[in-house]
Amino acid sequence: MKQQDEQSKDDNNLRSLGNYLGLGMQLAATVGVMVLIGYWLDGKFKTSPWLILIFSFLGIASGLYNFLKTVIQPPKK
């Protein structure tokens, strides 16, 4: 019984960590995708470097928003 309780406690800890394991990659991917969109639009409209800068800041803002939203919310049980 004691071993089963320890096993379920370890499982719960791993589940609660699962929410946080991909946050860095998610933040980097959001910024990267937004930079690529800005780069593509700059090439299309010949507005270099303005759309890259705008979309970079939008990517940073939205990535940080998702990061903070995930970190601040209480873990699901």
PDB file as gemmi writes it, atoms N, CA and C in Angstrom:
CRYST1    1.000    1.000    1.000  90.00  90.00  90.00 P 1                      
ATOM      1  N   MET A   1       0.815  -1.204   0.000  1.00  0.00           N  
ATOM      2  CA  MET A   1       0.000   0.000   0.000  1.00  0.00           C  
ATOM      3  C   MET A   1       0.855   1.264   0.000  1.00  0.00           C  
ATOM      4  N   LYS A   2       1.915   1.254   0.805  1.00  0.00           N  
ATOM      5  CA  LYS A   2       2.756   2.432   0.895  1.00  0.00           C  
ATOM      6  C   LYS A   2       3.441   2.721  -0.445  1.00  0.00           C  
ATOM      7  N   GLN A   3       3.867   1.654  -1.122  1.00  0.00           N  
ATOM      8  CA  GLN A   3       4.515   1.815  -2.409  1.00  0.00           C  
ATOM      9  C   GLN A   3       3.531   2.363  -3.451  1.00  0.00           C  
ATOM     10  N   GLN A   4       2.284   1.935  -3.400  1.00  0.00           N  
ATOM     11  CA  GLN A   4       1.265   2.435  -4.318  1.00  0.00           C  
ATOM     12  C   GLN A   4       0.998   3.917  -4.085  1.00  0.00           C  
ATOM     13  N   ASP A   5       0.952   4.344  -2.827  1.00  0.00           N  
ATOM     14  CA  ASP A   5       0.733   5.757  -2.524  1.00  0.00           C  
ATOM     15  C   ASP A   5       1.881   6.618  -3.044  1.00  0.00           C  
ATOM     16  N   GLU A   6       3.117   6.120  -2.881  1.00  0.00           N  
ATOM     17  CA  GLU A   6       4.273   6.863  -3.382  1.00  0.00           C  
ATOM     18  C   GLU A   6       4.243   6.939  -4.904  1.00  0.00           C  
ATOM     19  N   GLN A   7       3.827   5.853  -5.537  1.00  0.00           N  
ATOM     20  CA  GLN A   7       3.747   5.830  -7.002  1.00  0.00           C  
ATOM     21  C   GLN A   7       2.720   6.837  -7.508  1.00  0.00           C  
ATOM     22  N   SER A   8       1.557   6.903  -6.868  1.00  0.00           N  
ATOM     23  CA  SER A   8       0.530   7.846  -7.317  1.00  0.00           C  
ATOM     24  C   SER A   8       0.955   9.284  -7.047  1.00  0.00           C  
ATOM     25  N   LYS A   9       1.699   9.500  -5.961  1.00  0.00           N  
ATOM     26  CA  LYS A   9       2.200  10.842  -5.665  1.00  0.00           C  
ATOM     27  C   LYS A   9       3.214  11.271  -6.731  1.00  0.00           C  
ATOM     28  N   ASP A  10       4.107  10.346  -7.148  1.00  0.00           N  
ATOM     29  CA  ASP A  10       5.069  10.642  -8.198  1.00  0.00           C  
ATOM     30  C   ASP A  10       4.360  10.927  -9.522  1.00  0.00           C  
ATOM     31  N   ASP A  11       3.314  10.158  -9.816  1.00  0.00           N  
ATOM     32  CA  ASP A  11       2.552  10.379 -11.048  1.00  0.00           C  
ATOM     33  C   ASP A  11       1.910  11.760 -11.056  1.00  0.00           C  
ATOM     34  N   ASN A  12       1.362  12.174  -9.924  1.00  0.00           N  
ATOM     35  CA  ASN A  12       0.738  13.498  -9.834  1.00  0.00           C  
ATOM     36  C   ASN A  12       1.768  14.606 -10.017  1.00  0.00           C  
ATOM     37  N   ASN A  13       2.972  14.407  -9.442  1.00  0.00           N  
ATOM     38  CA  ASN A  13       4.020  15.410  -9.604  1.00  0.00           C  
ATOM     39  C   ASN A  13       4.447  15.525 -11.068  1.00  0.00           C  
ATOM     40  N   LEU A  14       4.587  14.400 -11.745  1.00  0.00           N  
ATOM     41  CA  LEU A  14       4.968  14.435 -13.157  1.00  0.00           C  
ATOM     42  C   LEU A  14       3.886  15.073 -14.018  1.00  0.00           C  
ATOM     43  N   ARG A  15       2.640  14.816 -13.702  1.00  0.00           N  
ATOM     44  CA  ARG A  15       1.540  15.444 -14.462  1.00  0.00           C  
ATOM     45  C   ARG A  15       1.538  16.947 -14.286  1.00  0.00           C  
ATOM     46  N   SER A  16       1.800  17.406 -13.059  1.00  0.00           N  
ATOM     47  CA  SER A  16       1.807  18.851 -12.833  1.00  0.00           C  
ATOM     48  C   SER A  16       3.007  19.506 -13.512  1.00  0.00           C  
ATOM     49  N   LEU A  17       4.117  18.784 -13.654  1.00  0.00           N  
ATOM     50  CA  LEU A  17       5.273  19.317 -14.366  1.00  0.00           C  
ATOM     51  C   LEU A  17       5.048  19.344 -15.876  1.00  0.00           C  
ATOM     52  N   GLY A  18       4.211  18.483 -16.371  1.00  0.00           N  
ATOM     53  CA  GLY A  18       3.959  18.395 -17.802  1.00  0.00           C  
ATOM     54  C   GLY A  18       3.474  19.689 -18.411  1.00  0.00           C  
ATOM     55  N   ASN A  19       2.761  20.489 -17.637  1.00  0.00           N  
ATOM     56  CA  ASN A  19       2.264  21.771 -18.134  1.00  0.00           C  
ATOM     57  C   ASN A  19       3.401  22.736 -18.443  1.00  0.00           C  
ATOM     58  N   TYR A  20       4.534  22.573 -17.780  1.00  0.00           N  
ATOM     59  CA  TYR A  20       5.615  23.536 -17.874  1.00  0.00           C  
ATOM     60  C   TYR A  20       6.759  23.091 -18.780  1.00  0.00           C  
ATOM     61  N   LEU A  21       6.789  21.841 -19.201  1.00  0.00           N  
ATOM     62  CA  LEU A  21       7.935  21.320 -19.934  1.00  0.00           C  
ATOM     63  C   LEU A  21       8.106  21.947 -21.312  1.00  0.00           C  
ATOM     64  N   GLY A  22       7.059  22.305 -21.977  1.00  0.00           N  
ATOM     65  CA  GLY A  22       7.167  22.841 -23.329  1.00  0.00           C  
ATOM     66  C   GLY A  22       7.096  24.347 -23.427  1.00  0.00           C  
ATOM     67  N   LEU A  23       7.141  25.043 -22.299  1.00  0.00           N  
ATOM     68  CA  LEU A  23       6.951  26.495 -22.341  1.00  0.00           C  
ATOM     69  C   LEU A  23       8.056  27.228 -23.098  1.00  0.00           C  
ATOM     70  N   GLY A  24       9.292  26.828 -22.924  1.00  0.00           N  
ATOM     71  CA  GLY A  24      10.391  27.497 -23.619  1.00  0.00           C  
ATOM     72  C   GLY A  24      10.289  27.335 -25.122  1.00  0.00           C  
ATOM     73  N   MET A  25       9.982  26.113 -25.544  1.00  0.00           N  
ATOM     74  CA  MET A  25       9.848  25.854 -26.982  1.00  0.00           C  
ATOM     75  C   MET A  25       8.645  26.610 -27.551  1.00  0.00           C  
ATOM     76  N   GLN A  26       7.575  26.675 -26.796  1.00  0.00           N  
ATOM     77  CA  GLN A  26       6.386  27.390 -27.253  1.00  0.00           C  
ATOM     78  C   GLN A  26       6.682  28.883 -27.412  1.00  0.00           C  
ATOM     79  N   LEU A  27       7.411  29.446 -26.469  1.00  0.00           N  
ATOM     80  CA  LEU A  27       7.774  30.863 -26.542  1.00  0.00           C  
ATOM     81  C   LEU A  27       8.662  31.125 -27.755  1.00  0.00           C  
ATOM     82  N   ALA A  28       9.669  30.286 -27.954  1.00  0.00           N  
ATOM     83  CA  ALA A  28      10.582  30.459 -29.082  1.00  0.00           C  
ATOM     84  C   ALA A  28       9.857  30.269 -30.413  1.00  0.00           C  
ATOM     85  N   ALA A  29       8.968  29.299 -30.486  1.00  0.00           N  
ATOM     86  CA  ALA A  29       8.239  29.046 -31.731  1.00  0.00           C  
ATOM     87  C   ALA A  29       7.316  30.209 -32.072  1.00  0.00           C  
ATOM     88  N   THR A  30       6.666  30.772 -31.075  1.00  0.00           N  
ATOM     89  CA  THR A  30       5.769  31.903 -31.318  1.00  0.00           C  
ATOM     90  C   THR A  30       6.538  33.090 -31.884  1.00  0.00           C  
ATOM     91  N   VAL A  31       7.660  33.414 -31.261  1.00  0.00           N  
ATOM     92  CA  VAL A  31       8.467  34.540 -31.740  1.00  0.00           C  
ATOM     93  C   VAL A  31       9.014  34.237 -33.133  1.00  0.00           C  
ATOM     94  N   GLY A  32       9.510  33.032 -33.344  1.00  0.00           N  
ATOM     95  CA  GLY A  32      10.069  32.657 -34.638  1.00  0.00           C  
ATOM     96  C   GLY A  32       9.065  32.726 -35.769  1.00  0.00           C  
ATOM     97  N   VAL A  33       7.870  32.231 -35.531  1.00  0.00           N  
ATOM     98  CA  VAL A  33       6.825  32.258 -36.564  1.00  0.00           C  
ATOM     99  C   VAL A  33       6.433  33.698 -36.885  1.00  0.00           C  
ATOM    100  N   MET A  34       6.325  34.520 -35.864  1.00  0.00           N  
ATOM    101  CA  MET A  34       5.949  35.913 -36.111  1.00  0.00           C  
ATOM    102  C   MET A  34       7.051  36.661 -36.875  1.00  0.00           C  
ATOM    103  N   VAL A  35       8.318  36.372 -36.585  1.00  0.00           N  
ATOM    104  CA  VAL A  35       9.416  36.995 -37.330  1.00  0.00           C  
ATOM    105  C   VAL A  35       9.371  36.560 -38.797  1.00  0.00           C  
ATOM    106  N   LEU A  36       9.127  35.283 -39.035  1.00  0.00           N  
ATOM    107  CA  LEU A  36       9.034  34.800 -40.415  1.00  0.00           C  
ATOM    108  C   LEU A  36       7.870  35.441 -41.163  1.00  0.00           C  
ATOM    109  N   ILE A  37       6.748  35.620 -40.493  1.00  0.00           N  
ATOM    110  CA  ILE A  37       5.606  36.301 -41.126  1.00  0.00           C  
ATOM    111  C   ILE A  37       5.976  37.740 -41.471  1.00  0.00           C  
ATOM    112  N   GLY A  38       6.638  38.429 -40.529  1.00  0.00           N  
ATOM    113  CA  GLY A  38       7.072  39.800 -40.788  1.00  0.00           C  
ATOM    114  C   GLY A  38       8.069  39.883 -41.928  1.00  0.00           C  
ATOM    115  N   TYR A  39       8.994  38.936 -41.989  1.00  0.00           N  
ATOM    116  CA  TYR A  39       9.978  38.893 -43.068  1.00  0.00           C  
ATOM    117  C   TYR A  39       9.295  38.692 -44.416  1.00  0.00           C  
ATOM    118  N   TRP A  40       8.352  37.786 -44.451  1.00  0.00           N  
ATOM    119  CA  TRP A  40       7.631  37.507 -45.691  1.00  0.00           C  
ATOM    120  C   TRP A  40       6.825  38.730 -46.144  1.00  0.00           C  
ATOM    121  N   LEU A  41       6.143  39.356 -45.205  1.00  0.00           N  
ATOM    122  CA  LEU A  41       5.350  40.540 -45.550  1.00  0.00           C  
ATOM    123  C   LEU A  41       6.236  41.710 -45.972  1.00  0.00           C  
ATOM    124  N   ASP A  42       7.408  41.847 -45.340  1.00  0.00           N  
ATOM    125  CA  ASP A  42       8.342  42.897 -45.756  1.00  0.00           C  
ATOM    126  C   ASP A  42       8.797  42.688 -47.194  1.00  0.00           C  
ATOM    127  N   GLY A  43       9.050  41.448 -47.558  1.00  0.00           N  
ATOM    128  CA  GLY A  43       9.443  41.166 -48.935  1.00  0.00           C  
ATOM    129  C   GLY A  43       8.321  41.439 -49.916  1.00  0.00           C  
ATOM    130  N   LYS A  44       7.106  41.151 -49.489  1.00  0.00           N  
ATOM    131  CA  LYS A  44       5.950  41.324 -50.368  1.00  0.00           C  
ATOM    132  C   LYS A  44       5.617  42.803 -50.575  1.00  0.00           C  
ATOM    133  N   PHE A  45       5.688  43.602 -49.495  1.00  0.00           N  
ATOM    134  CA  PHE A  45       5.286  45.007 -49.568  1.00  0.00           C  
ATOM    135  C   PHE A  45       6.459  45.979 -49.631  1.00  0.00           C  
ATOM    136  N   LYS A  46       7.704  45.469 -49.625  1.00  0.00           N  
ATOM    137  CA  LYS A  46       8.916  46.302 -49.693  1.00  0.00           C  
ATOM    138  C   LYS A  46       8.944  47.359 -48.582  1.00  0.00           C  
ATOM    139  N   THR A  47       8.684  46.937 -47.354  1.00  0.00           N  
ATOM    140  CA  THR A  47       8.647  47.856 -46.212  1.00  0.00           C  
ATOM    141  C   THR A  47       9.742  47.553 -45.198  1.00  0.00           C  
ATOM    142  N   SER A  48      10.780  46.877 -45.634  1.00  0.00           N  
ATOM    143  CA  SER A  48      11.840  46.423 -44.726  1.00  0.00           C  
ATOM    144  C   SER A  48      12.399  47.573 -43.905  1.00  0.00           C  
ATOM    145  N   PRO A  49      12.641  47.414 -42.675  1.00  0.00           N  
ATOM    146  CA  PRO A  49      12.501  46.332 -41.695  1.00  0.00           C  
ATOM    147  C   PRO A  49      11.280  46.488 -40.799  1.00  0.00           C  
ATOM    148  N   TRP A  50      10.333  47.321 -41.190  1.00  0.00           N  
ATOM    149  CA  TRP A  50       9.263  47.701 -40.275  1.00  0.00           C  
ATOM    150  C   TRP A  50       8.338  46.551 -39.893  1.00  0.00           C  
ATOM    151  N   LEU A  51       7.924  45.747 -40.827  1.00  0.00           N  
ATOM    152  CA  LEU A  51       7.003  44.666 -40.484  1.00  0.00           C  
ATOM    153  C   LEU A  51       7.701  43.558 -39.687  1.00  0.00           C  
ATOM    154  N   ILE A  52       8.989  43.342 -39.927  1.00  0.00           N  
ATOM    155  CA  ILE A  52       9.722  42.388 -39.094  1.00  0.00           C  
ATOM    156  C   ILE A  52       9.728  42.869 -37.650  1.00  0.00           C  
ATOM    157  N   LEU A  53       9.989  44.150 -37.456  1.00  0.00           N  
ATOM    158  CA  LEU A  53      10.010  44.695 -36.090  1.00  0.00           C  
ATOM    159  C   LEU A  53       8.638  44.611 -35.428  1.00  0.00           C  
ATOM    160  N   ILE A  54       7.609  44.996 -36.157  1.00  0.00           N  
ATOM    161  CA  ILE A  54       6.255  44.965 -35.592  1.00  0.00           C  
ATOM    162  C   ILE A  54       5.850  43.546 -35.228  1.00  0.00           C  
ATOM    163  N   PHE A  55       6.065  42.607 -36.139  1.00  0.00           N  
ATOM    164  CA  PHE A  55       5.668  41.229 -35.865  1.00  0.00           C  
ATOM    165  C   PHE A  55       6.560  40.576 -34.816  1.00  0.00           C  
ATOM    166  N   SER A  56       7.817  41.004 -34.723  1.00  0.00           N  
ATOM    167  CA  SER A  56       8.683  40.492 -33.661  1.00  0.00           C  
ATOM    168  C   SER A  56       8.136  40.890 -32.293  1.00  0.00           C  
ATOM    169  N   PHE A  57       7.781  42.145 -32.153  1.00  0.00           N  
ATOM    170  CA  PHE A  57       7.234  42.598 -30.873  1.00  0.00           C  
ATOM    171  C   PHE A  57       5.886  41.945 -30.577  1.00  0.00           C  
ATOM    172  N   LEU A  58       5.072  41.751 -31.605  1.00  0.00           N  
ATOM    173  CA  LEU A  58       3.805  41.041 -31.397  1.00  0.00           C  
ATOM    174  C   LEU A  58       4.050  39.598 -30.962  1.00  0.00           C  
ATOM    175  N   GLY A  59       5.045  38.946 -31.545  1.00  0.00           N  
ATOM    176  CA  GLY A  59       5.394  37.582 -31.158  1.00  0.00           C  
ATOM    177  C   GLY A  59       5.899  37.502 -29.734  1.00  0.00           C  
ATOM    178  N   ILE A  60       6.747  38.456 -29.353  1.00  0.00           N  
ATOM    179  CA  ILE A  60       7.255  38.483 -27.979  1.00  0.00           C  
ATOM    180  C   ILE A  60       6.112  38.712 -27.002  1.00  0.00           C  
ATOM    181  N   ALA A  61       5.231  39.651 -27.313  1.00  0.00           N  
ATOM    182  CA  ALA A  61       4.112  39.953 -26.422  1.00  0.00           C  
ATOM    183  C   ALA A  61       3.167  38.766 -26.283  1.00  0.00           C  
ATOM    184  N   SER A  62       2.812  38.145 -27.398  1.00  0.00           N  
ATOM    185  CA  SER A  62       1.875  37.019 -27.313  1.00  0.00           C  
ATOM    186  C   SER A  62       2.535  35.798 -26.676  1.00  0.00           C  
ATOM    187  N   GLY A  63       3.816  35.576 -26.939  1.00  0.00           N  
ATOM    188  CA  GLY A  63       4.523  34.466 -26.311  1.00  0.00           C  
ATOM    189  C   GLY A  63       4.637  34.647 -24.806  1.00  0.00           C  
ATOM    190  N   LEU A  64       4.966  35.856 -24.373  1.00  0.00           N  
ATOM    191  CA  LEU A  64       5.046  36.121 -22.932  1.00  0.00           C  
ATOM    192  C   LEU A  64       3.678  36.029 -22.266  1.00  0.00           C  
ATOM    193  N   TYR A  65       2.646  36.465 -22.970  1.00  0.00           N  
ATOM    194  CA  TYR A  65       1.300  36.353 -22.420  1.00  0.00           C  
ATOM    195  C   TYR A  65       0.951  34.884 -22.157  1.00  0.00           C  
ATOM    196  N   ASN A  66       1.187  34.024 -23.140  1.00  0.00           N  
ATOM    197  CA  ASN A  66       0.916  32.595 -22.951  1.00  0.00           C  
ATOM    198  C   ASN A  66       1.781  31.999 -21.855  1.00  0.00           C  
ATOM    199  N   PHE A  67       3.055  32.391 -21.814  1.00  0.00           N  
ATOM    200  CA  PHE A  67       3.981  31.901 -20.797  1.00  0.00           C  
ATOM    201  C   PHE A  67       3.480  32.272 -19.403  1.00  0.00           C  
ATOM    202  N   LEU A  68       3.172  33.544 -19.209  1.00  0.00           N  
ATOM    203  CA  LEU A  68       2.721  34.001 -17.889  1.00  0.00           C  
ATOM    204  C   LEU A  68       1.359  33.423 -17.519  1.00  0.00           C  
ATOM    205  N   LYS A  69       0.484  33.282 -18.494  1.00  0.00           N  
ATOM    206  CA  LYS A  69      -0.828  32.698 -18.226  1.00  0.00           C  
ATOM    207  C   LYS A  69      -0.678  31.265 -17.713  1.00  0.00           C  
ATOM    208  N   THR A  70       0.228  30.518 -18.309  1.00  0.00           N  
ATOM    209  CA  THR A  70       0.446  29.138 -17.889  1.00  0.00           C  
ATOM    210  C   THR A  70       1.128  29.064 -16.525  1.00  0.00           C  
ATOM    211  N   VAL A  71       2.095  29.928 -16.277  1.00  0.00           N  
ATOM    212  CA  VAL A  71       2.846  29.880 -15.024  1.00  0.00           C  
ATOM    213  C   VAL A  71       2.001  30.369 -13.850  1.00  0.00           C  
ATOM    214  N   ILE A  72       1.177  31.379 -14.065  1.00  0.00           N  
ATOM    215  CA  ILE A  72       0.417  31.973 -12.960  1.00  0.00           C  
ATOM    216  C   ILE A  72      -0.779  31.126 -12.561  1.00  0.00           C  
ATOM    217  N   GLN A  73      -1.416  30.459 -13.510  1.00  0.00           N  
ATOM    218  CA  GLN A  73      -2.612  29.677 -13.170  1.00  0.00           C  
ATOM    219  C   GLN A  73      -2.248  28.517 -12.243  1.00  0.00           C  
ATOM    220  N   PRO A  74      -3.127  28.194 -11.304  1.00  0.00           N  
ATOM    221  CA  PRO A  74      -2.850  27.058 -10.424  1.00  0.00           C  
ATOM    222  C   PRO A  74      -2.858  25.757 -11.210  1.00  0.00           C  
ATOM    223  N   PRO A  75      -2.003  24.805 -10.838  1.00  0.00           N  
ATOM    224  CA  PRO A  75      -1.954  23.536 -11.570  1.00  0.00           C  
ATOM    225  C   PRO A  75      -3.253  22.761 -11.433  1.00  0.00           C  
ATOM    226  N   LYS A  76      -3.613  22.071 -12.518  1.00  0.00           N  
ATOM    227  CA  LYS A  76      -4.830  21.259 -12.517  1.00  0.00           C  
ATOM    228  C   LYS A  76      -4.551  19.953 -11.801  1.00  0.00           C  
ATOM    229  N   LYS A  77      -5.497  19.530 -11.011  1.00  0.00           N  
ATOM    230  CA  LYS A  77      -5.314  18.280 -10.254  1.00  0.00           C  
ATOM    231  C   LYS A  77      -6.092  17.156 -10.861  1.00  0.00           C  
TER     232      LYS A  77                                                      
END                                                                             
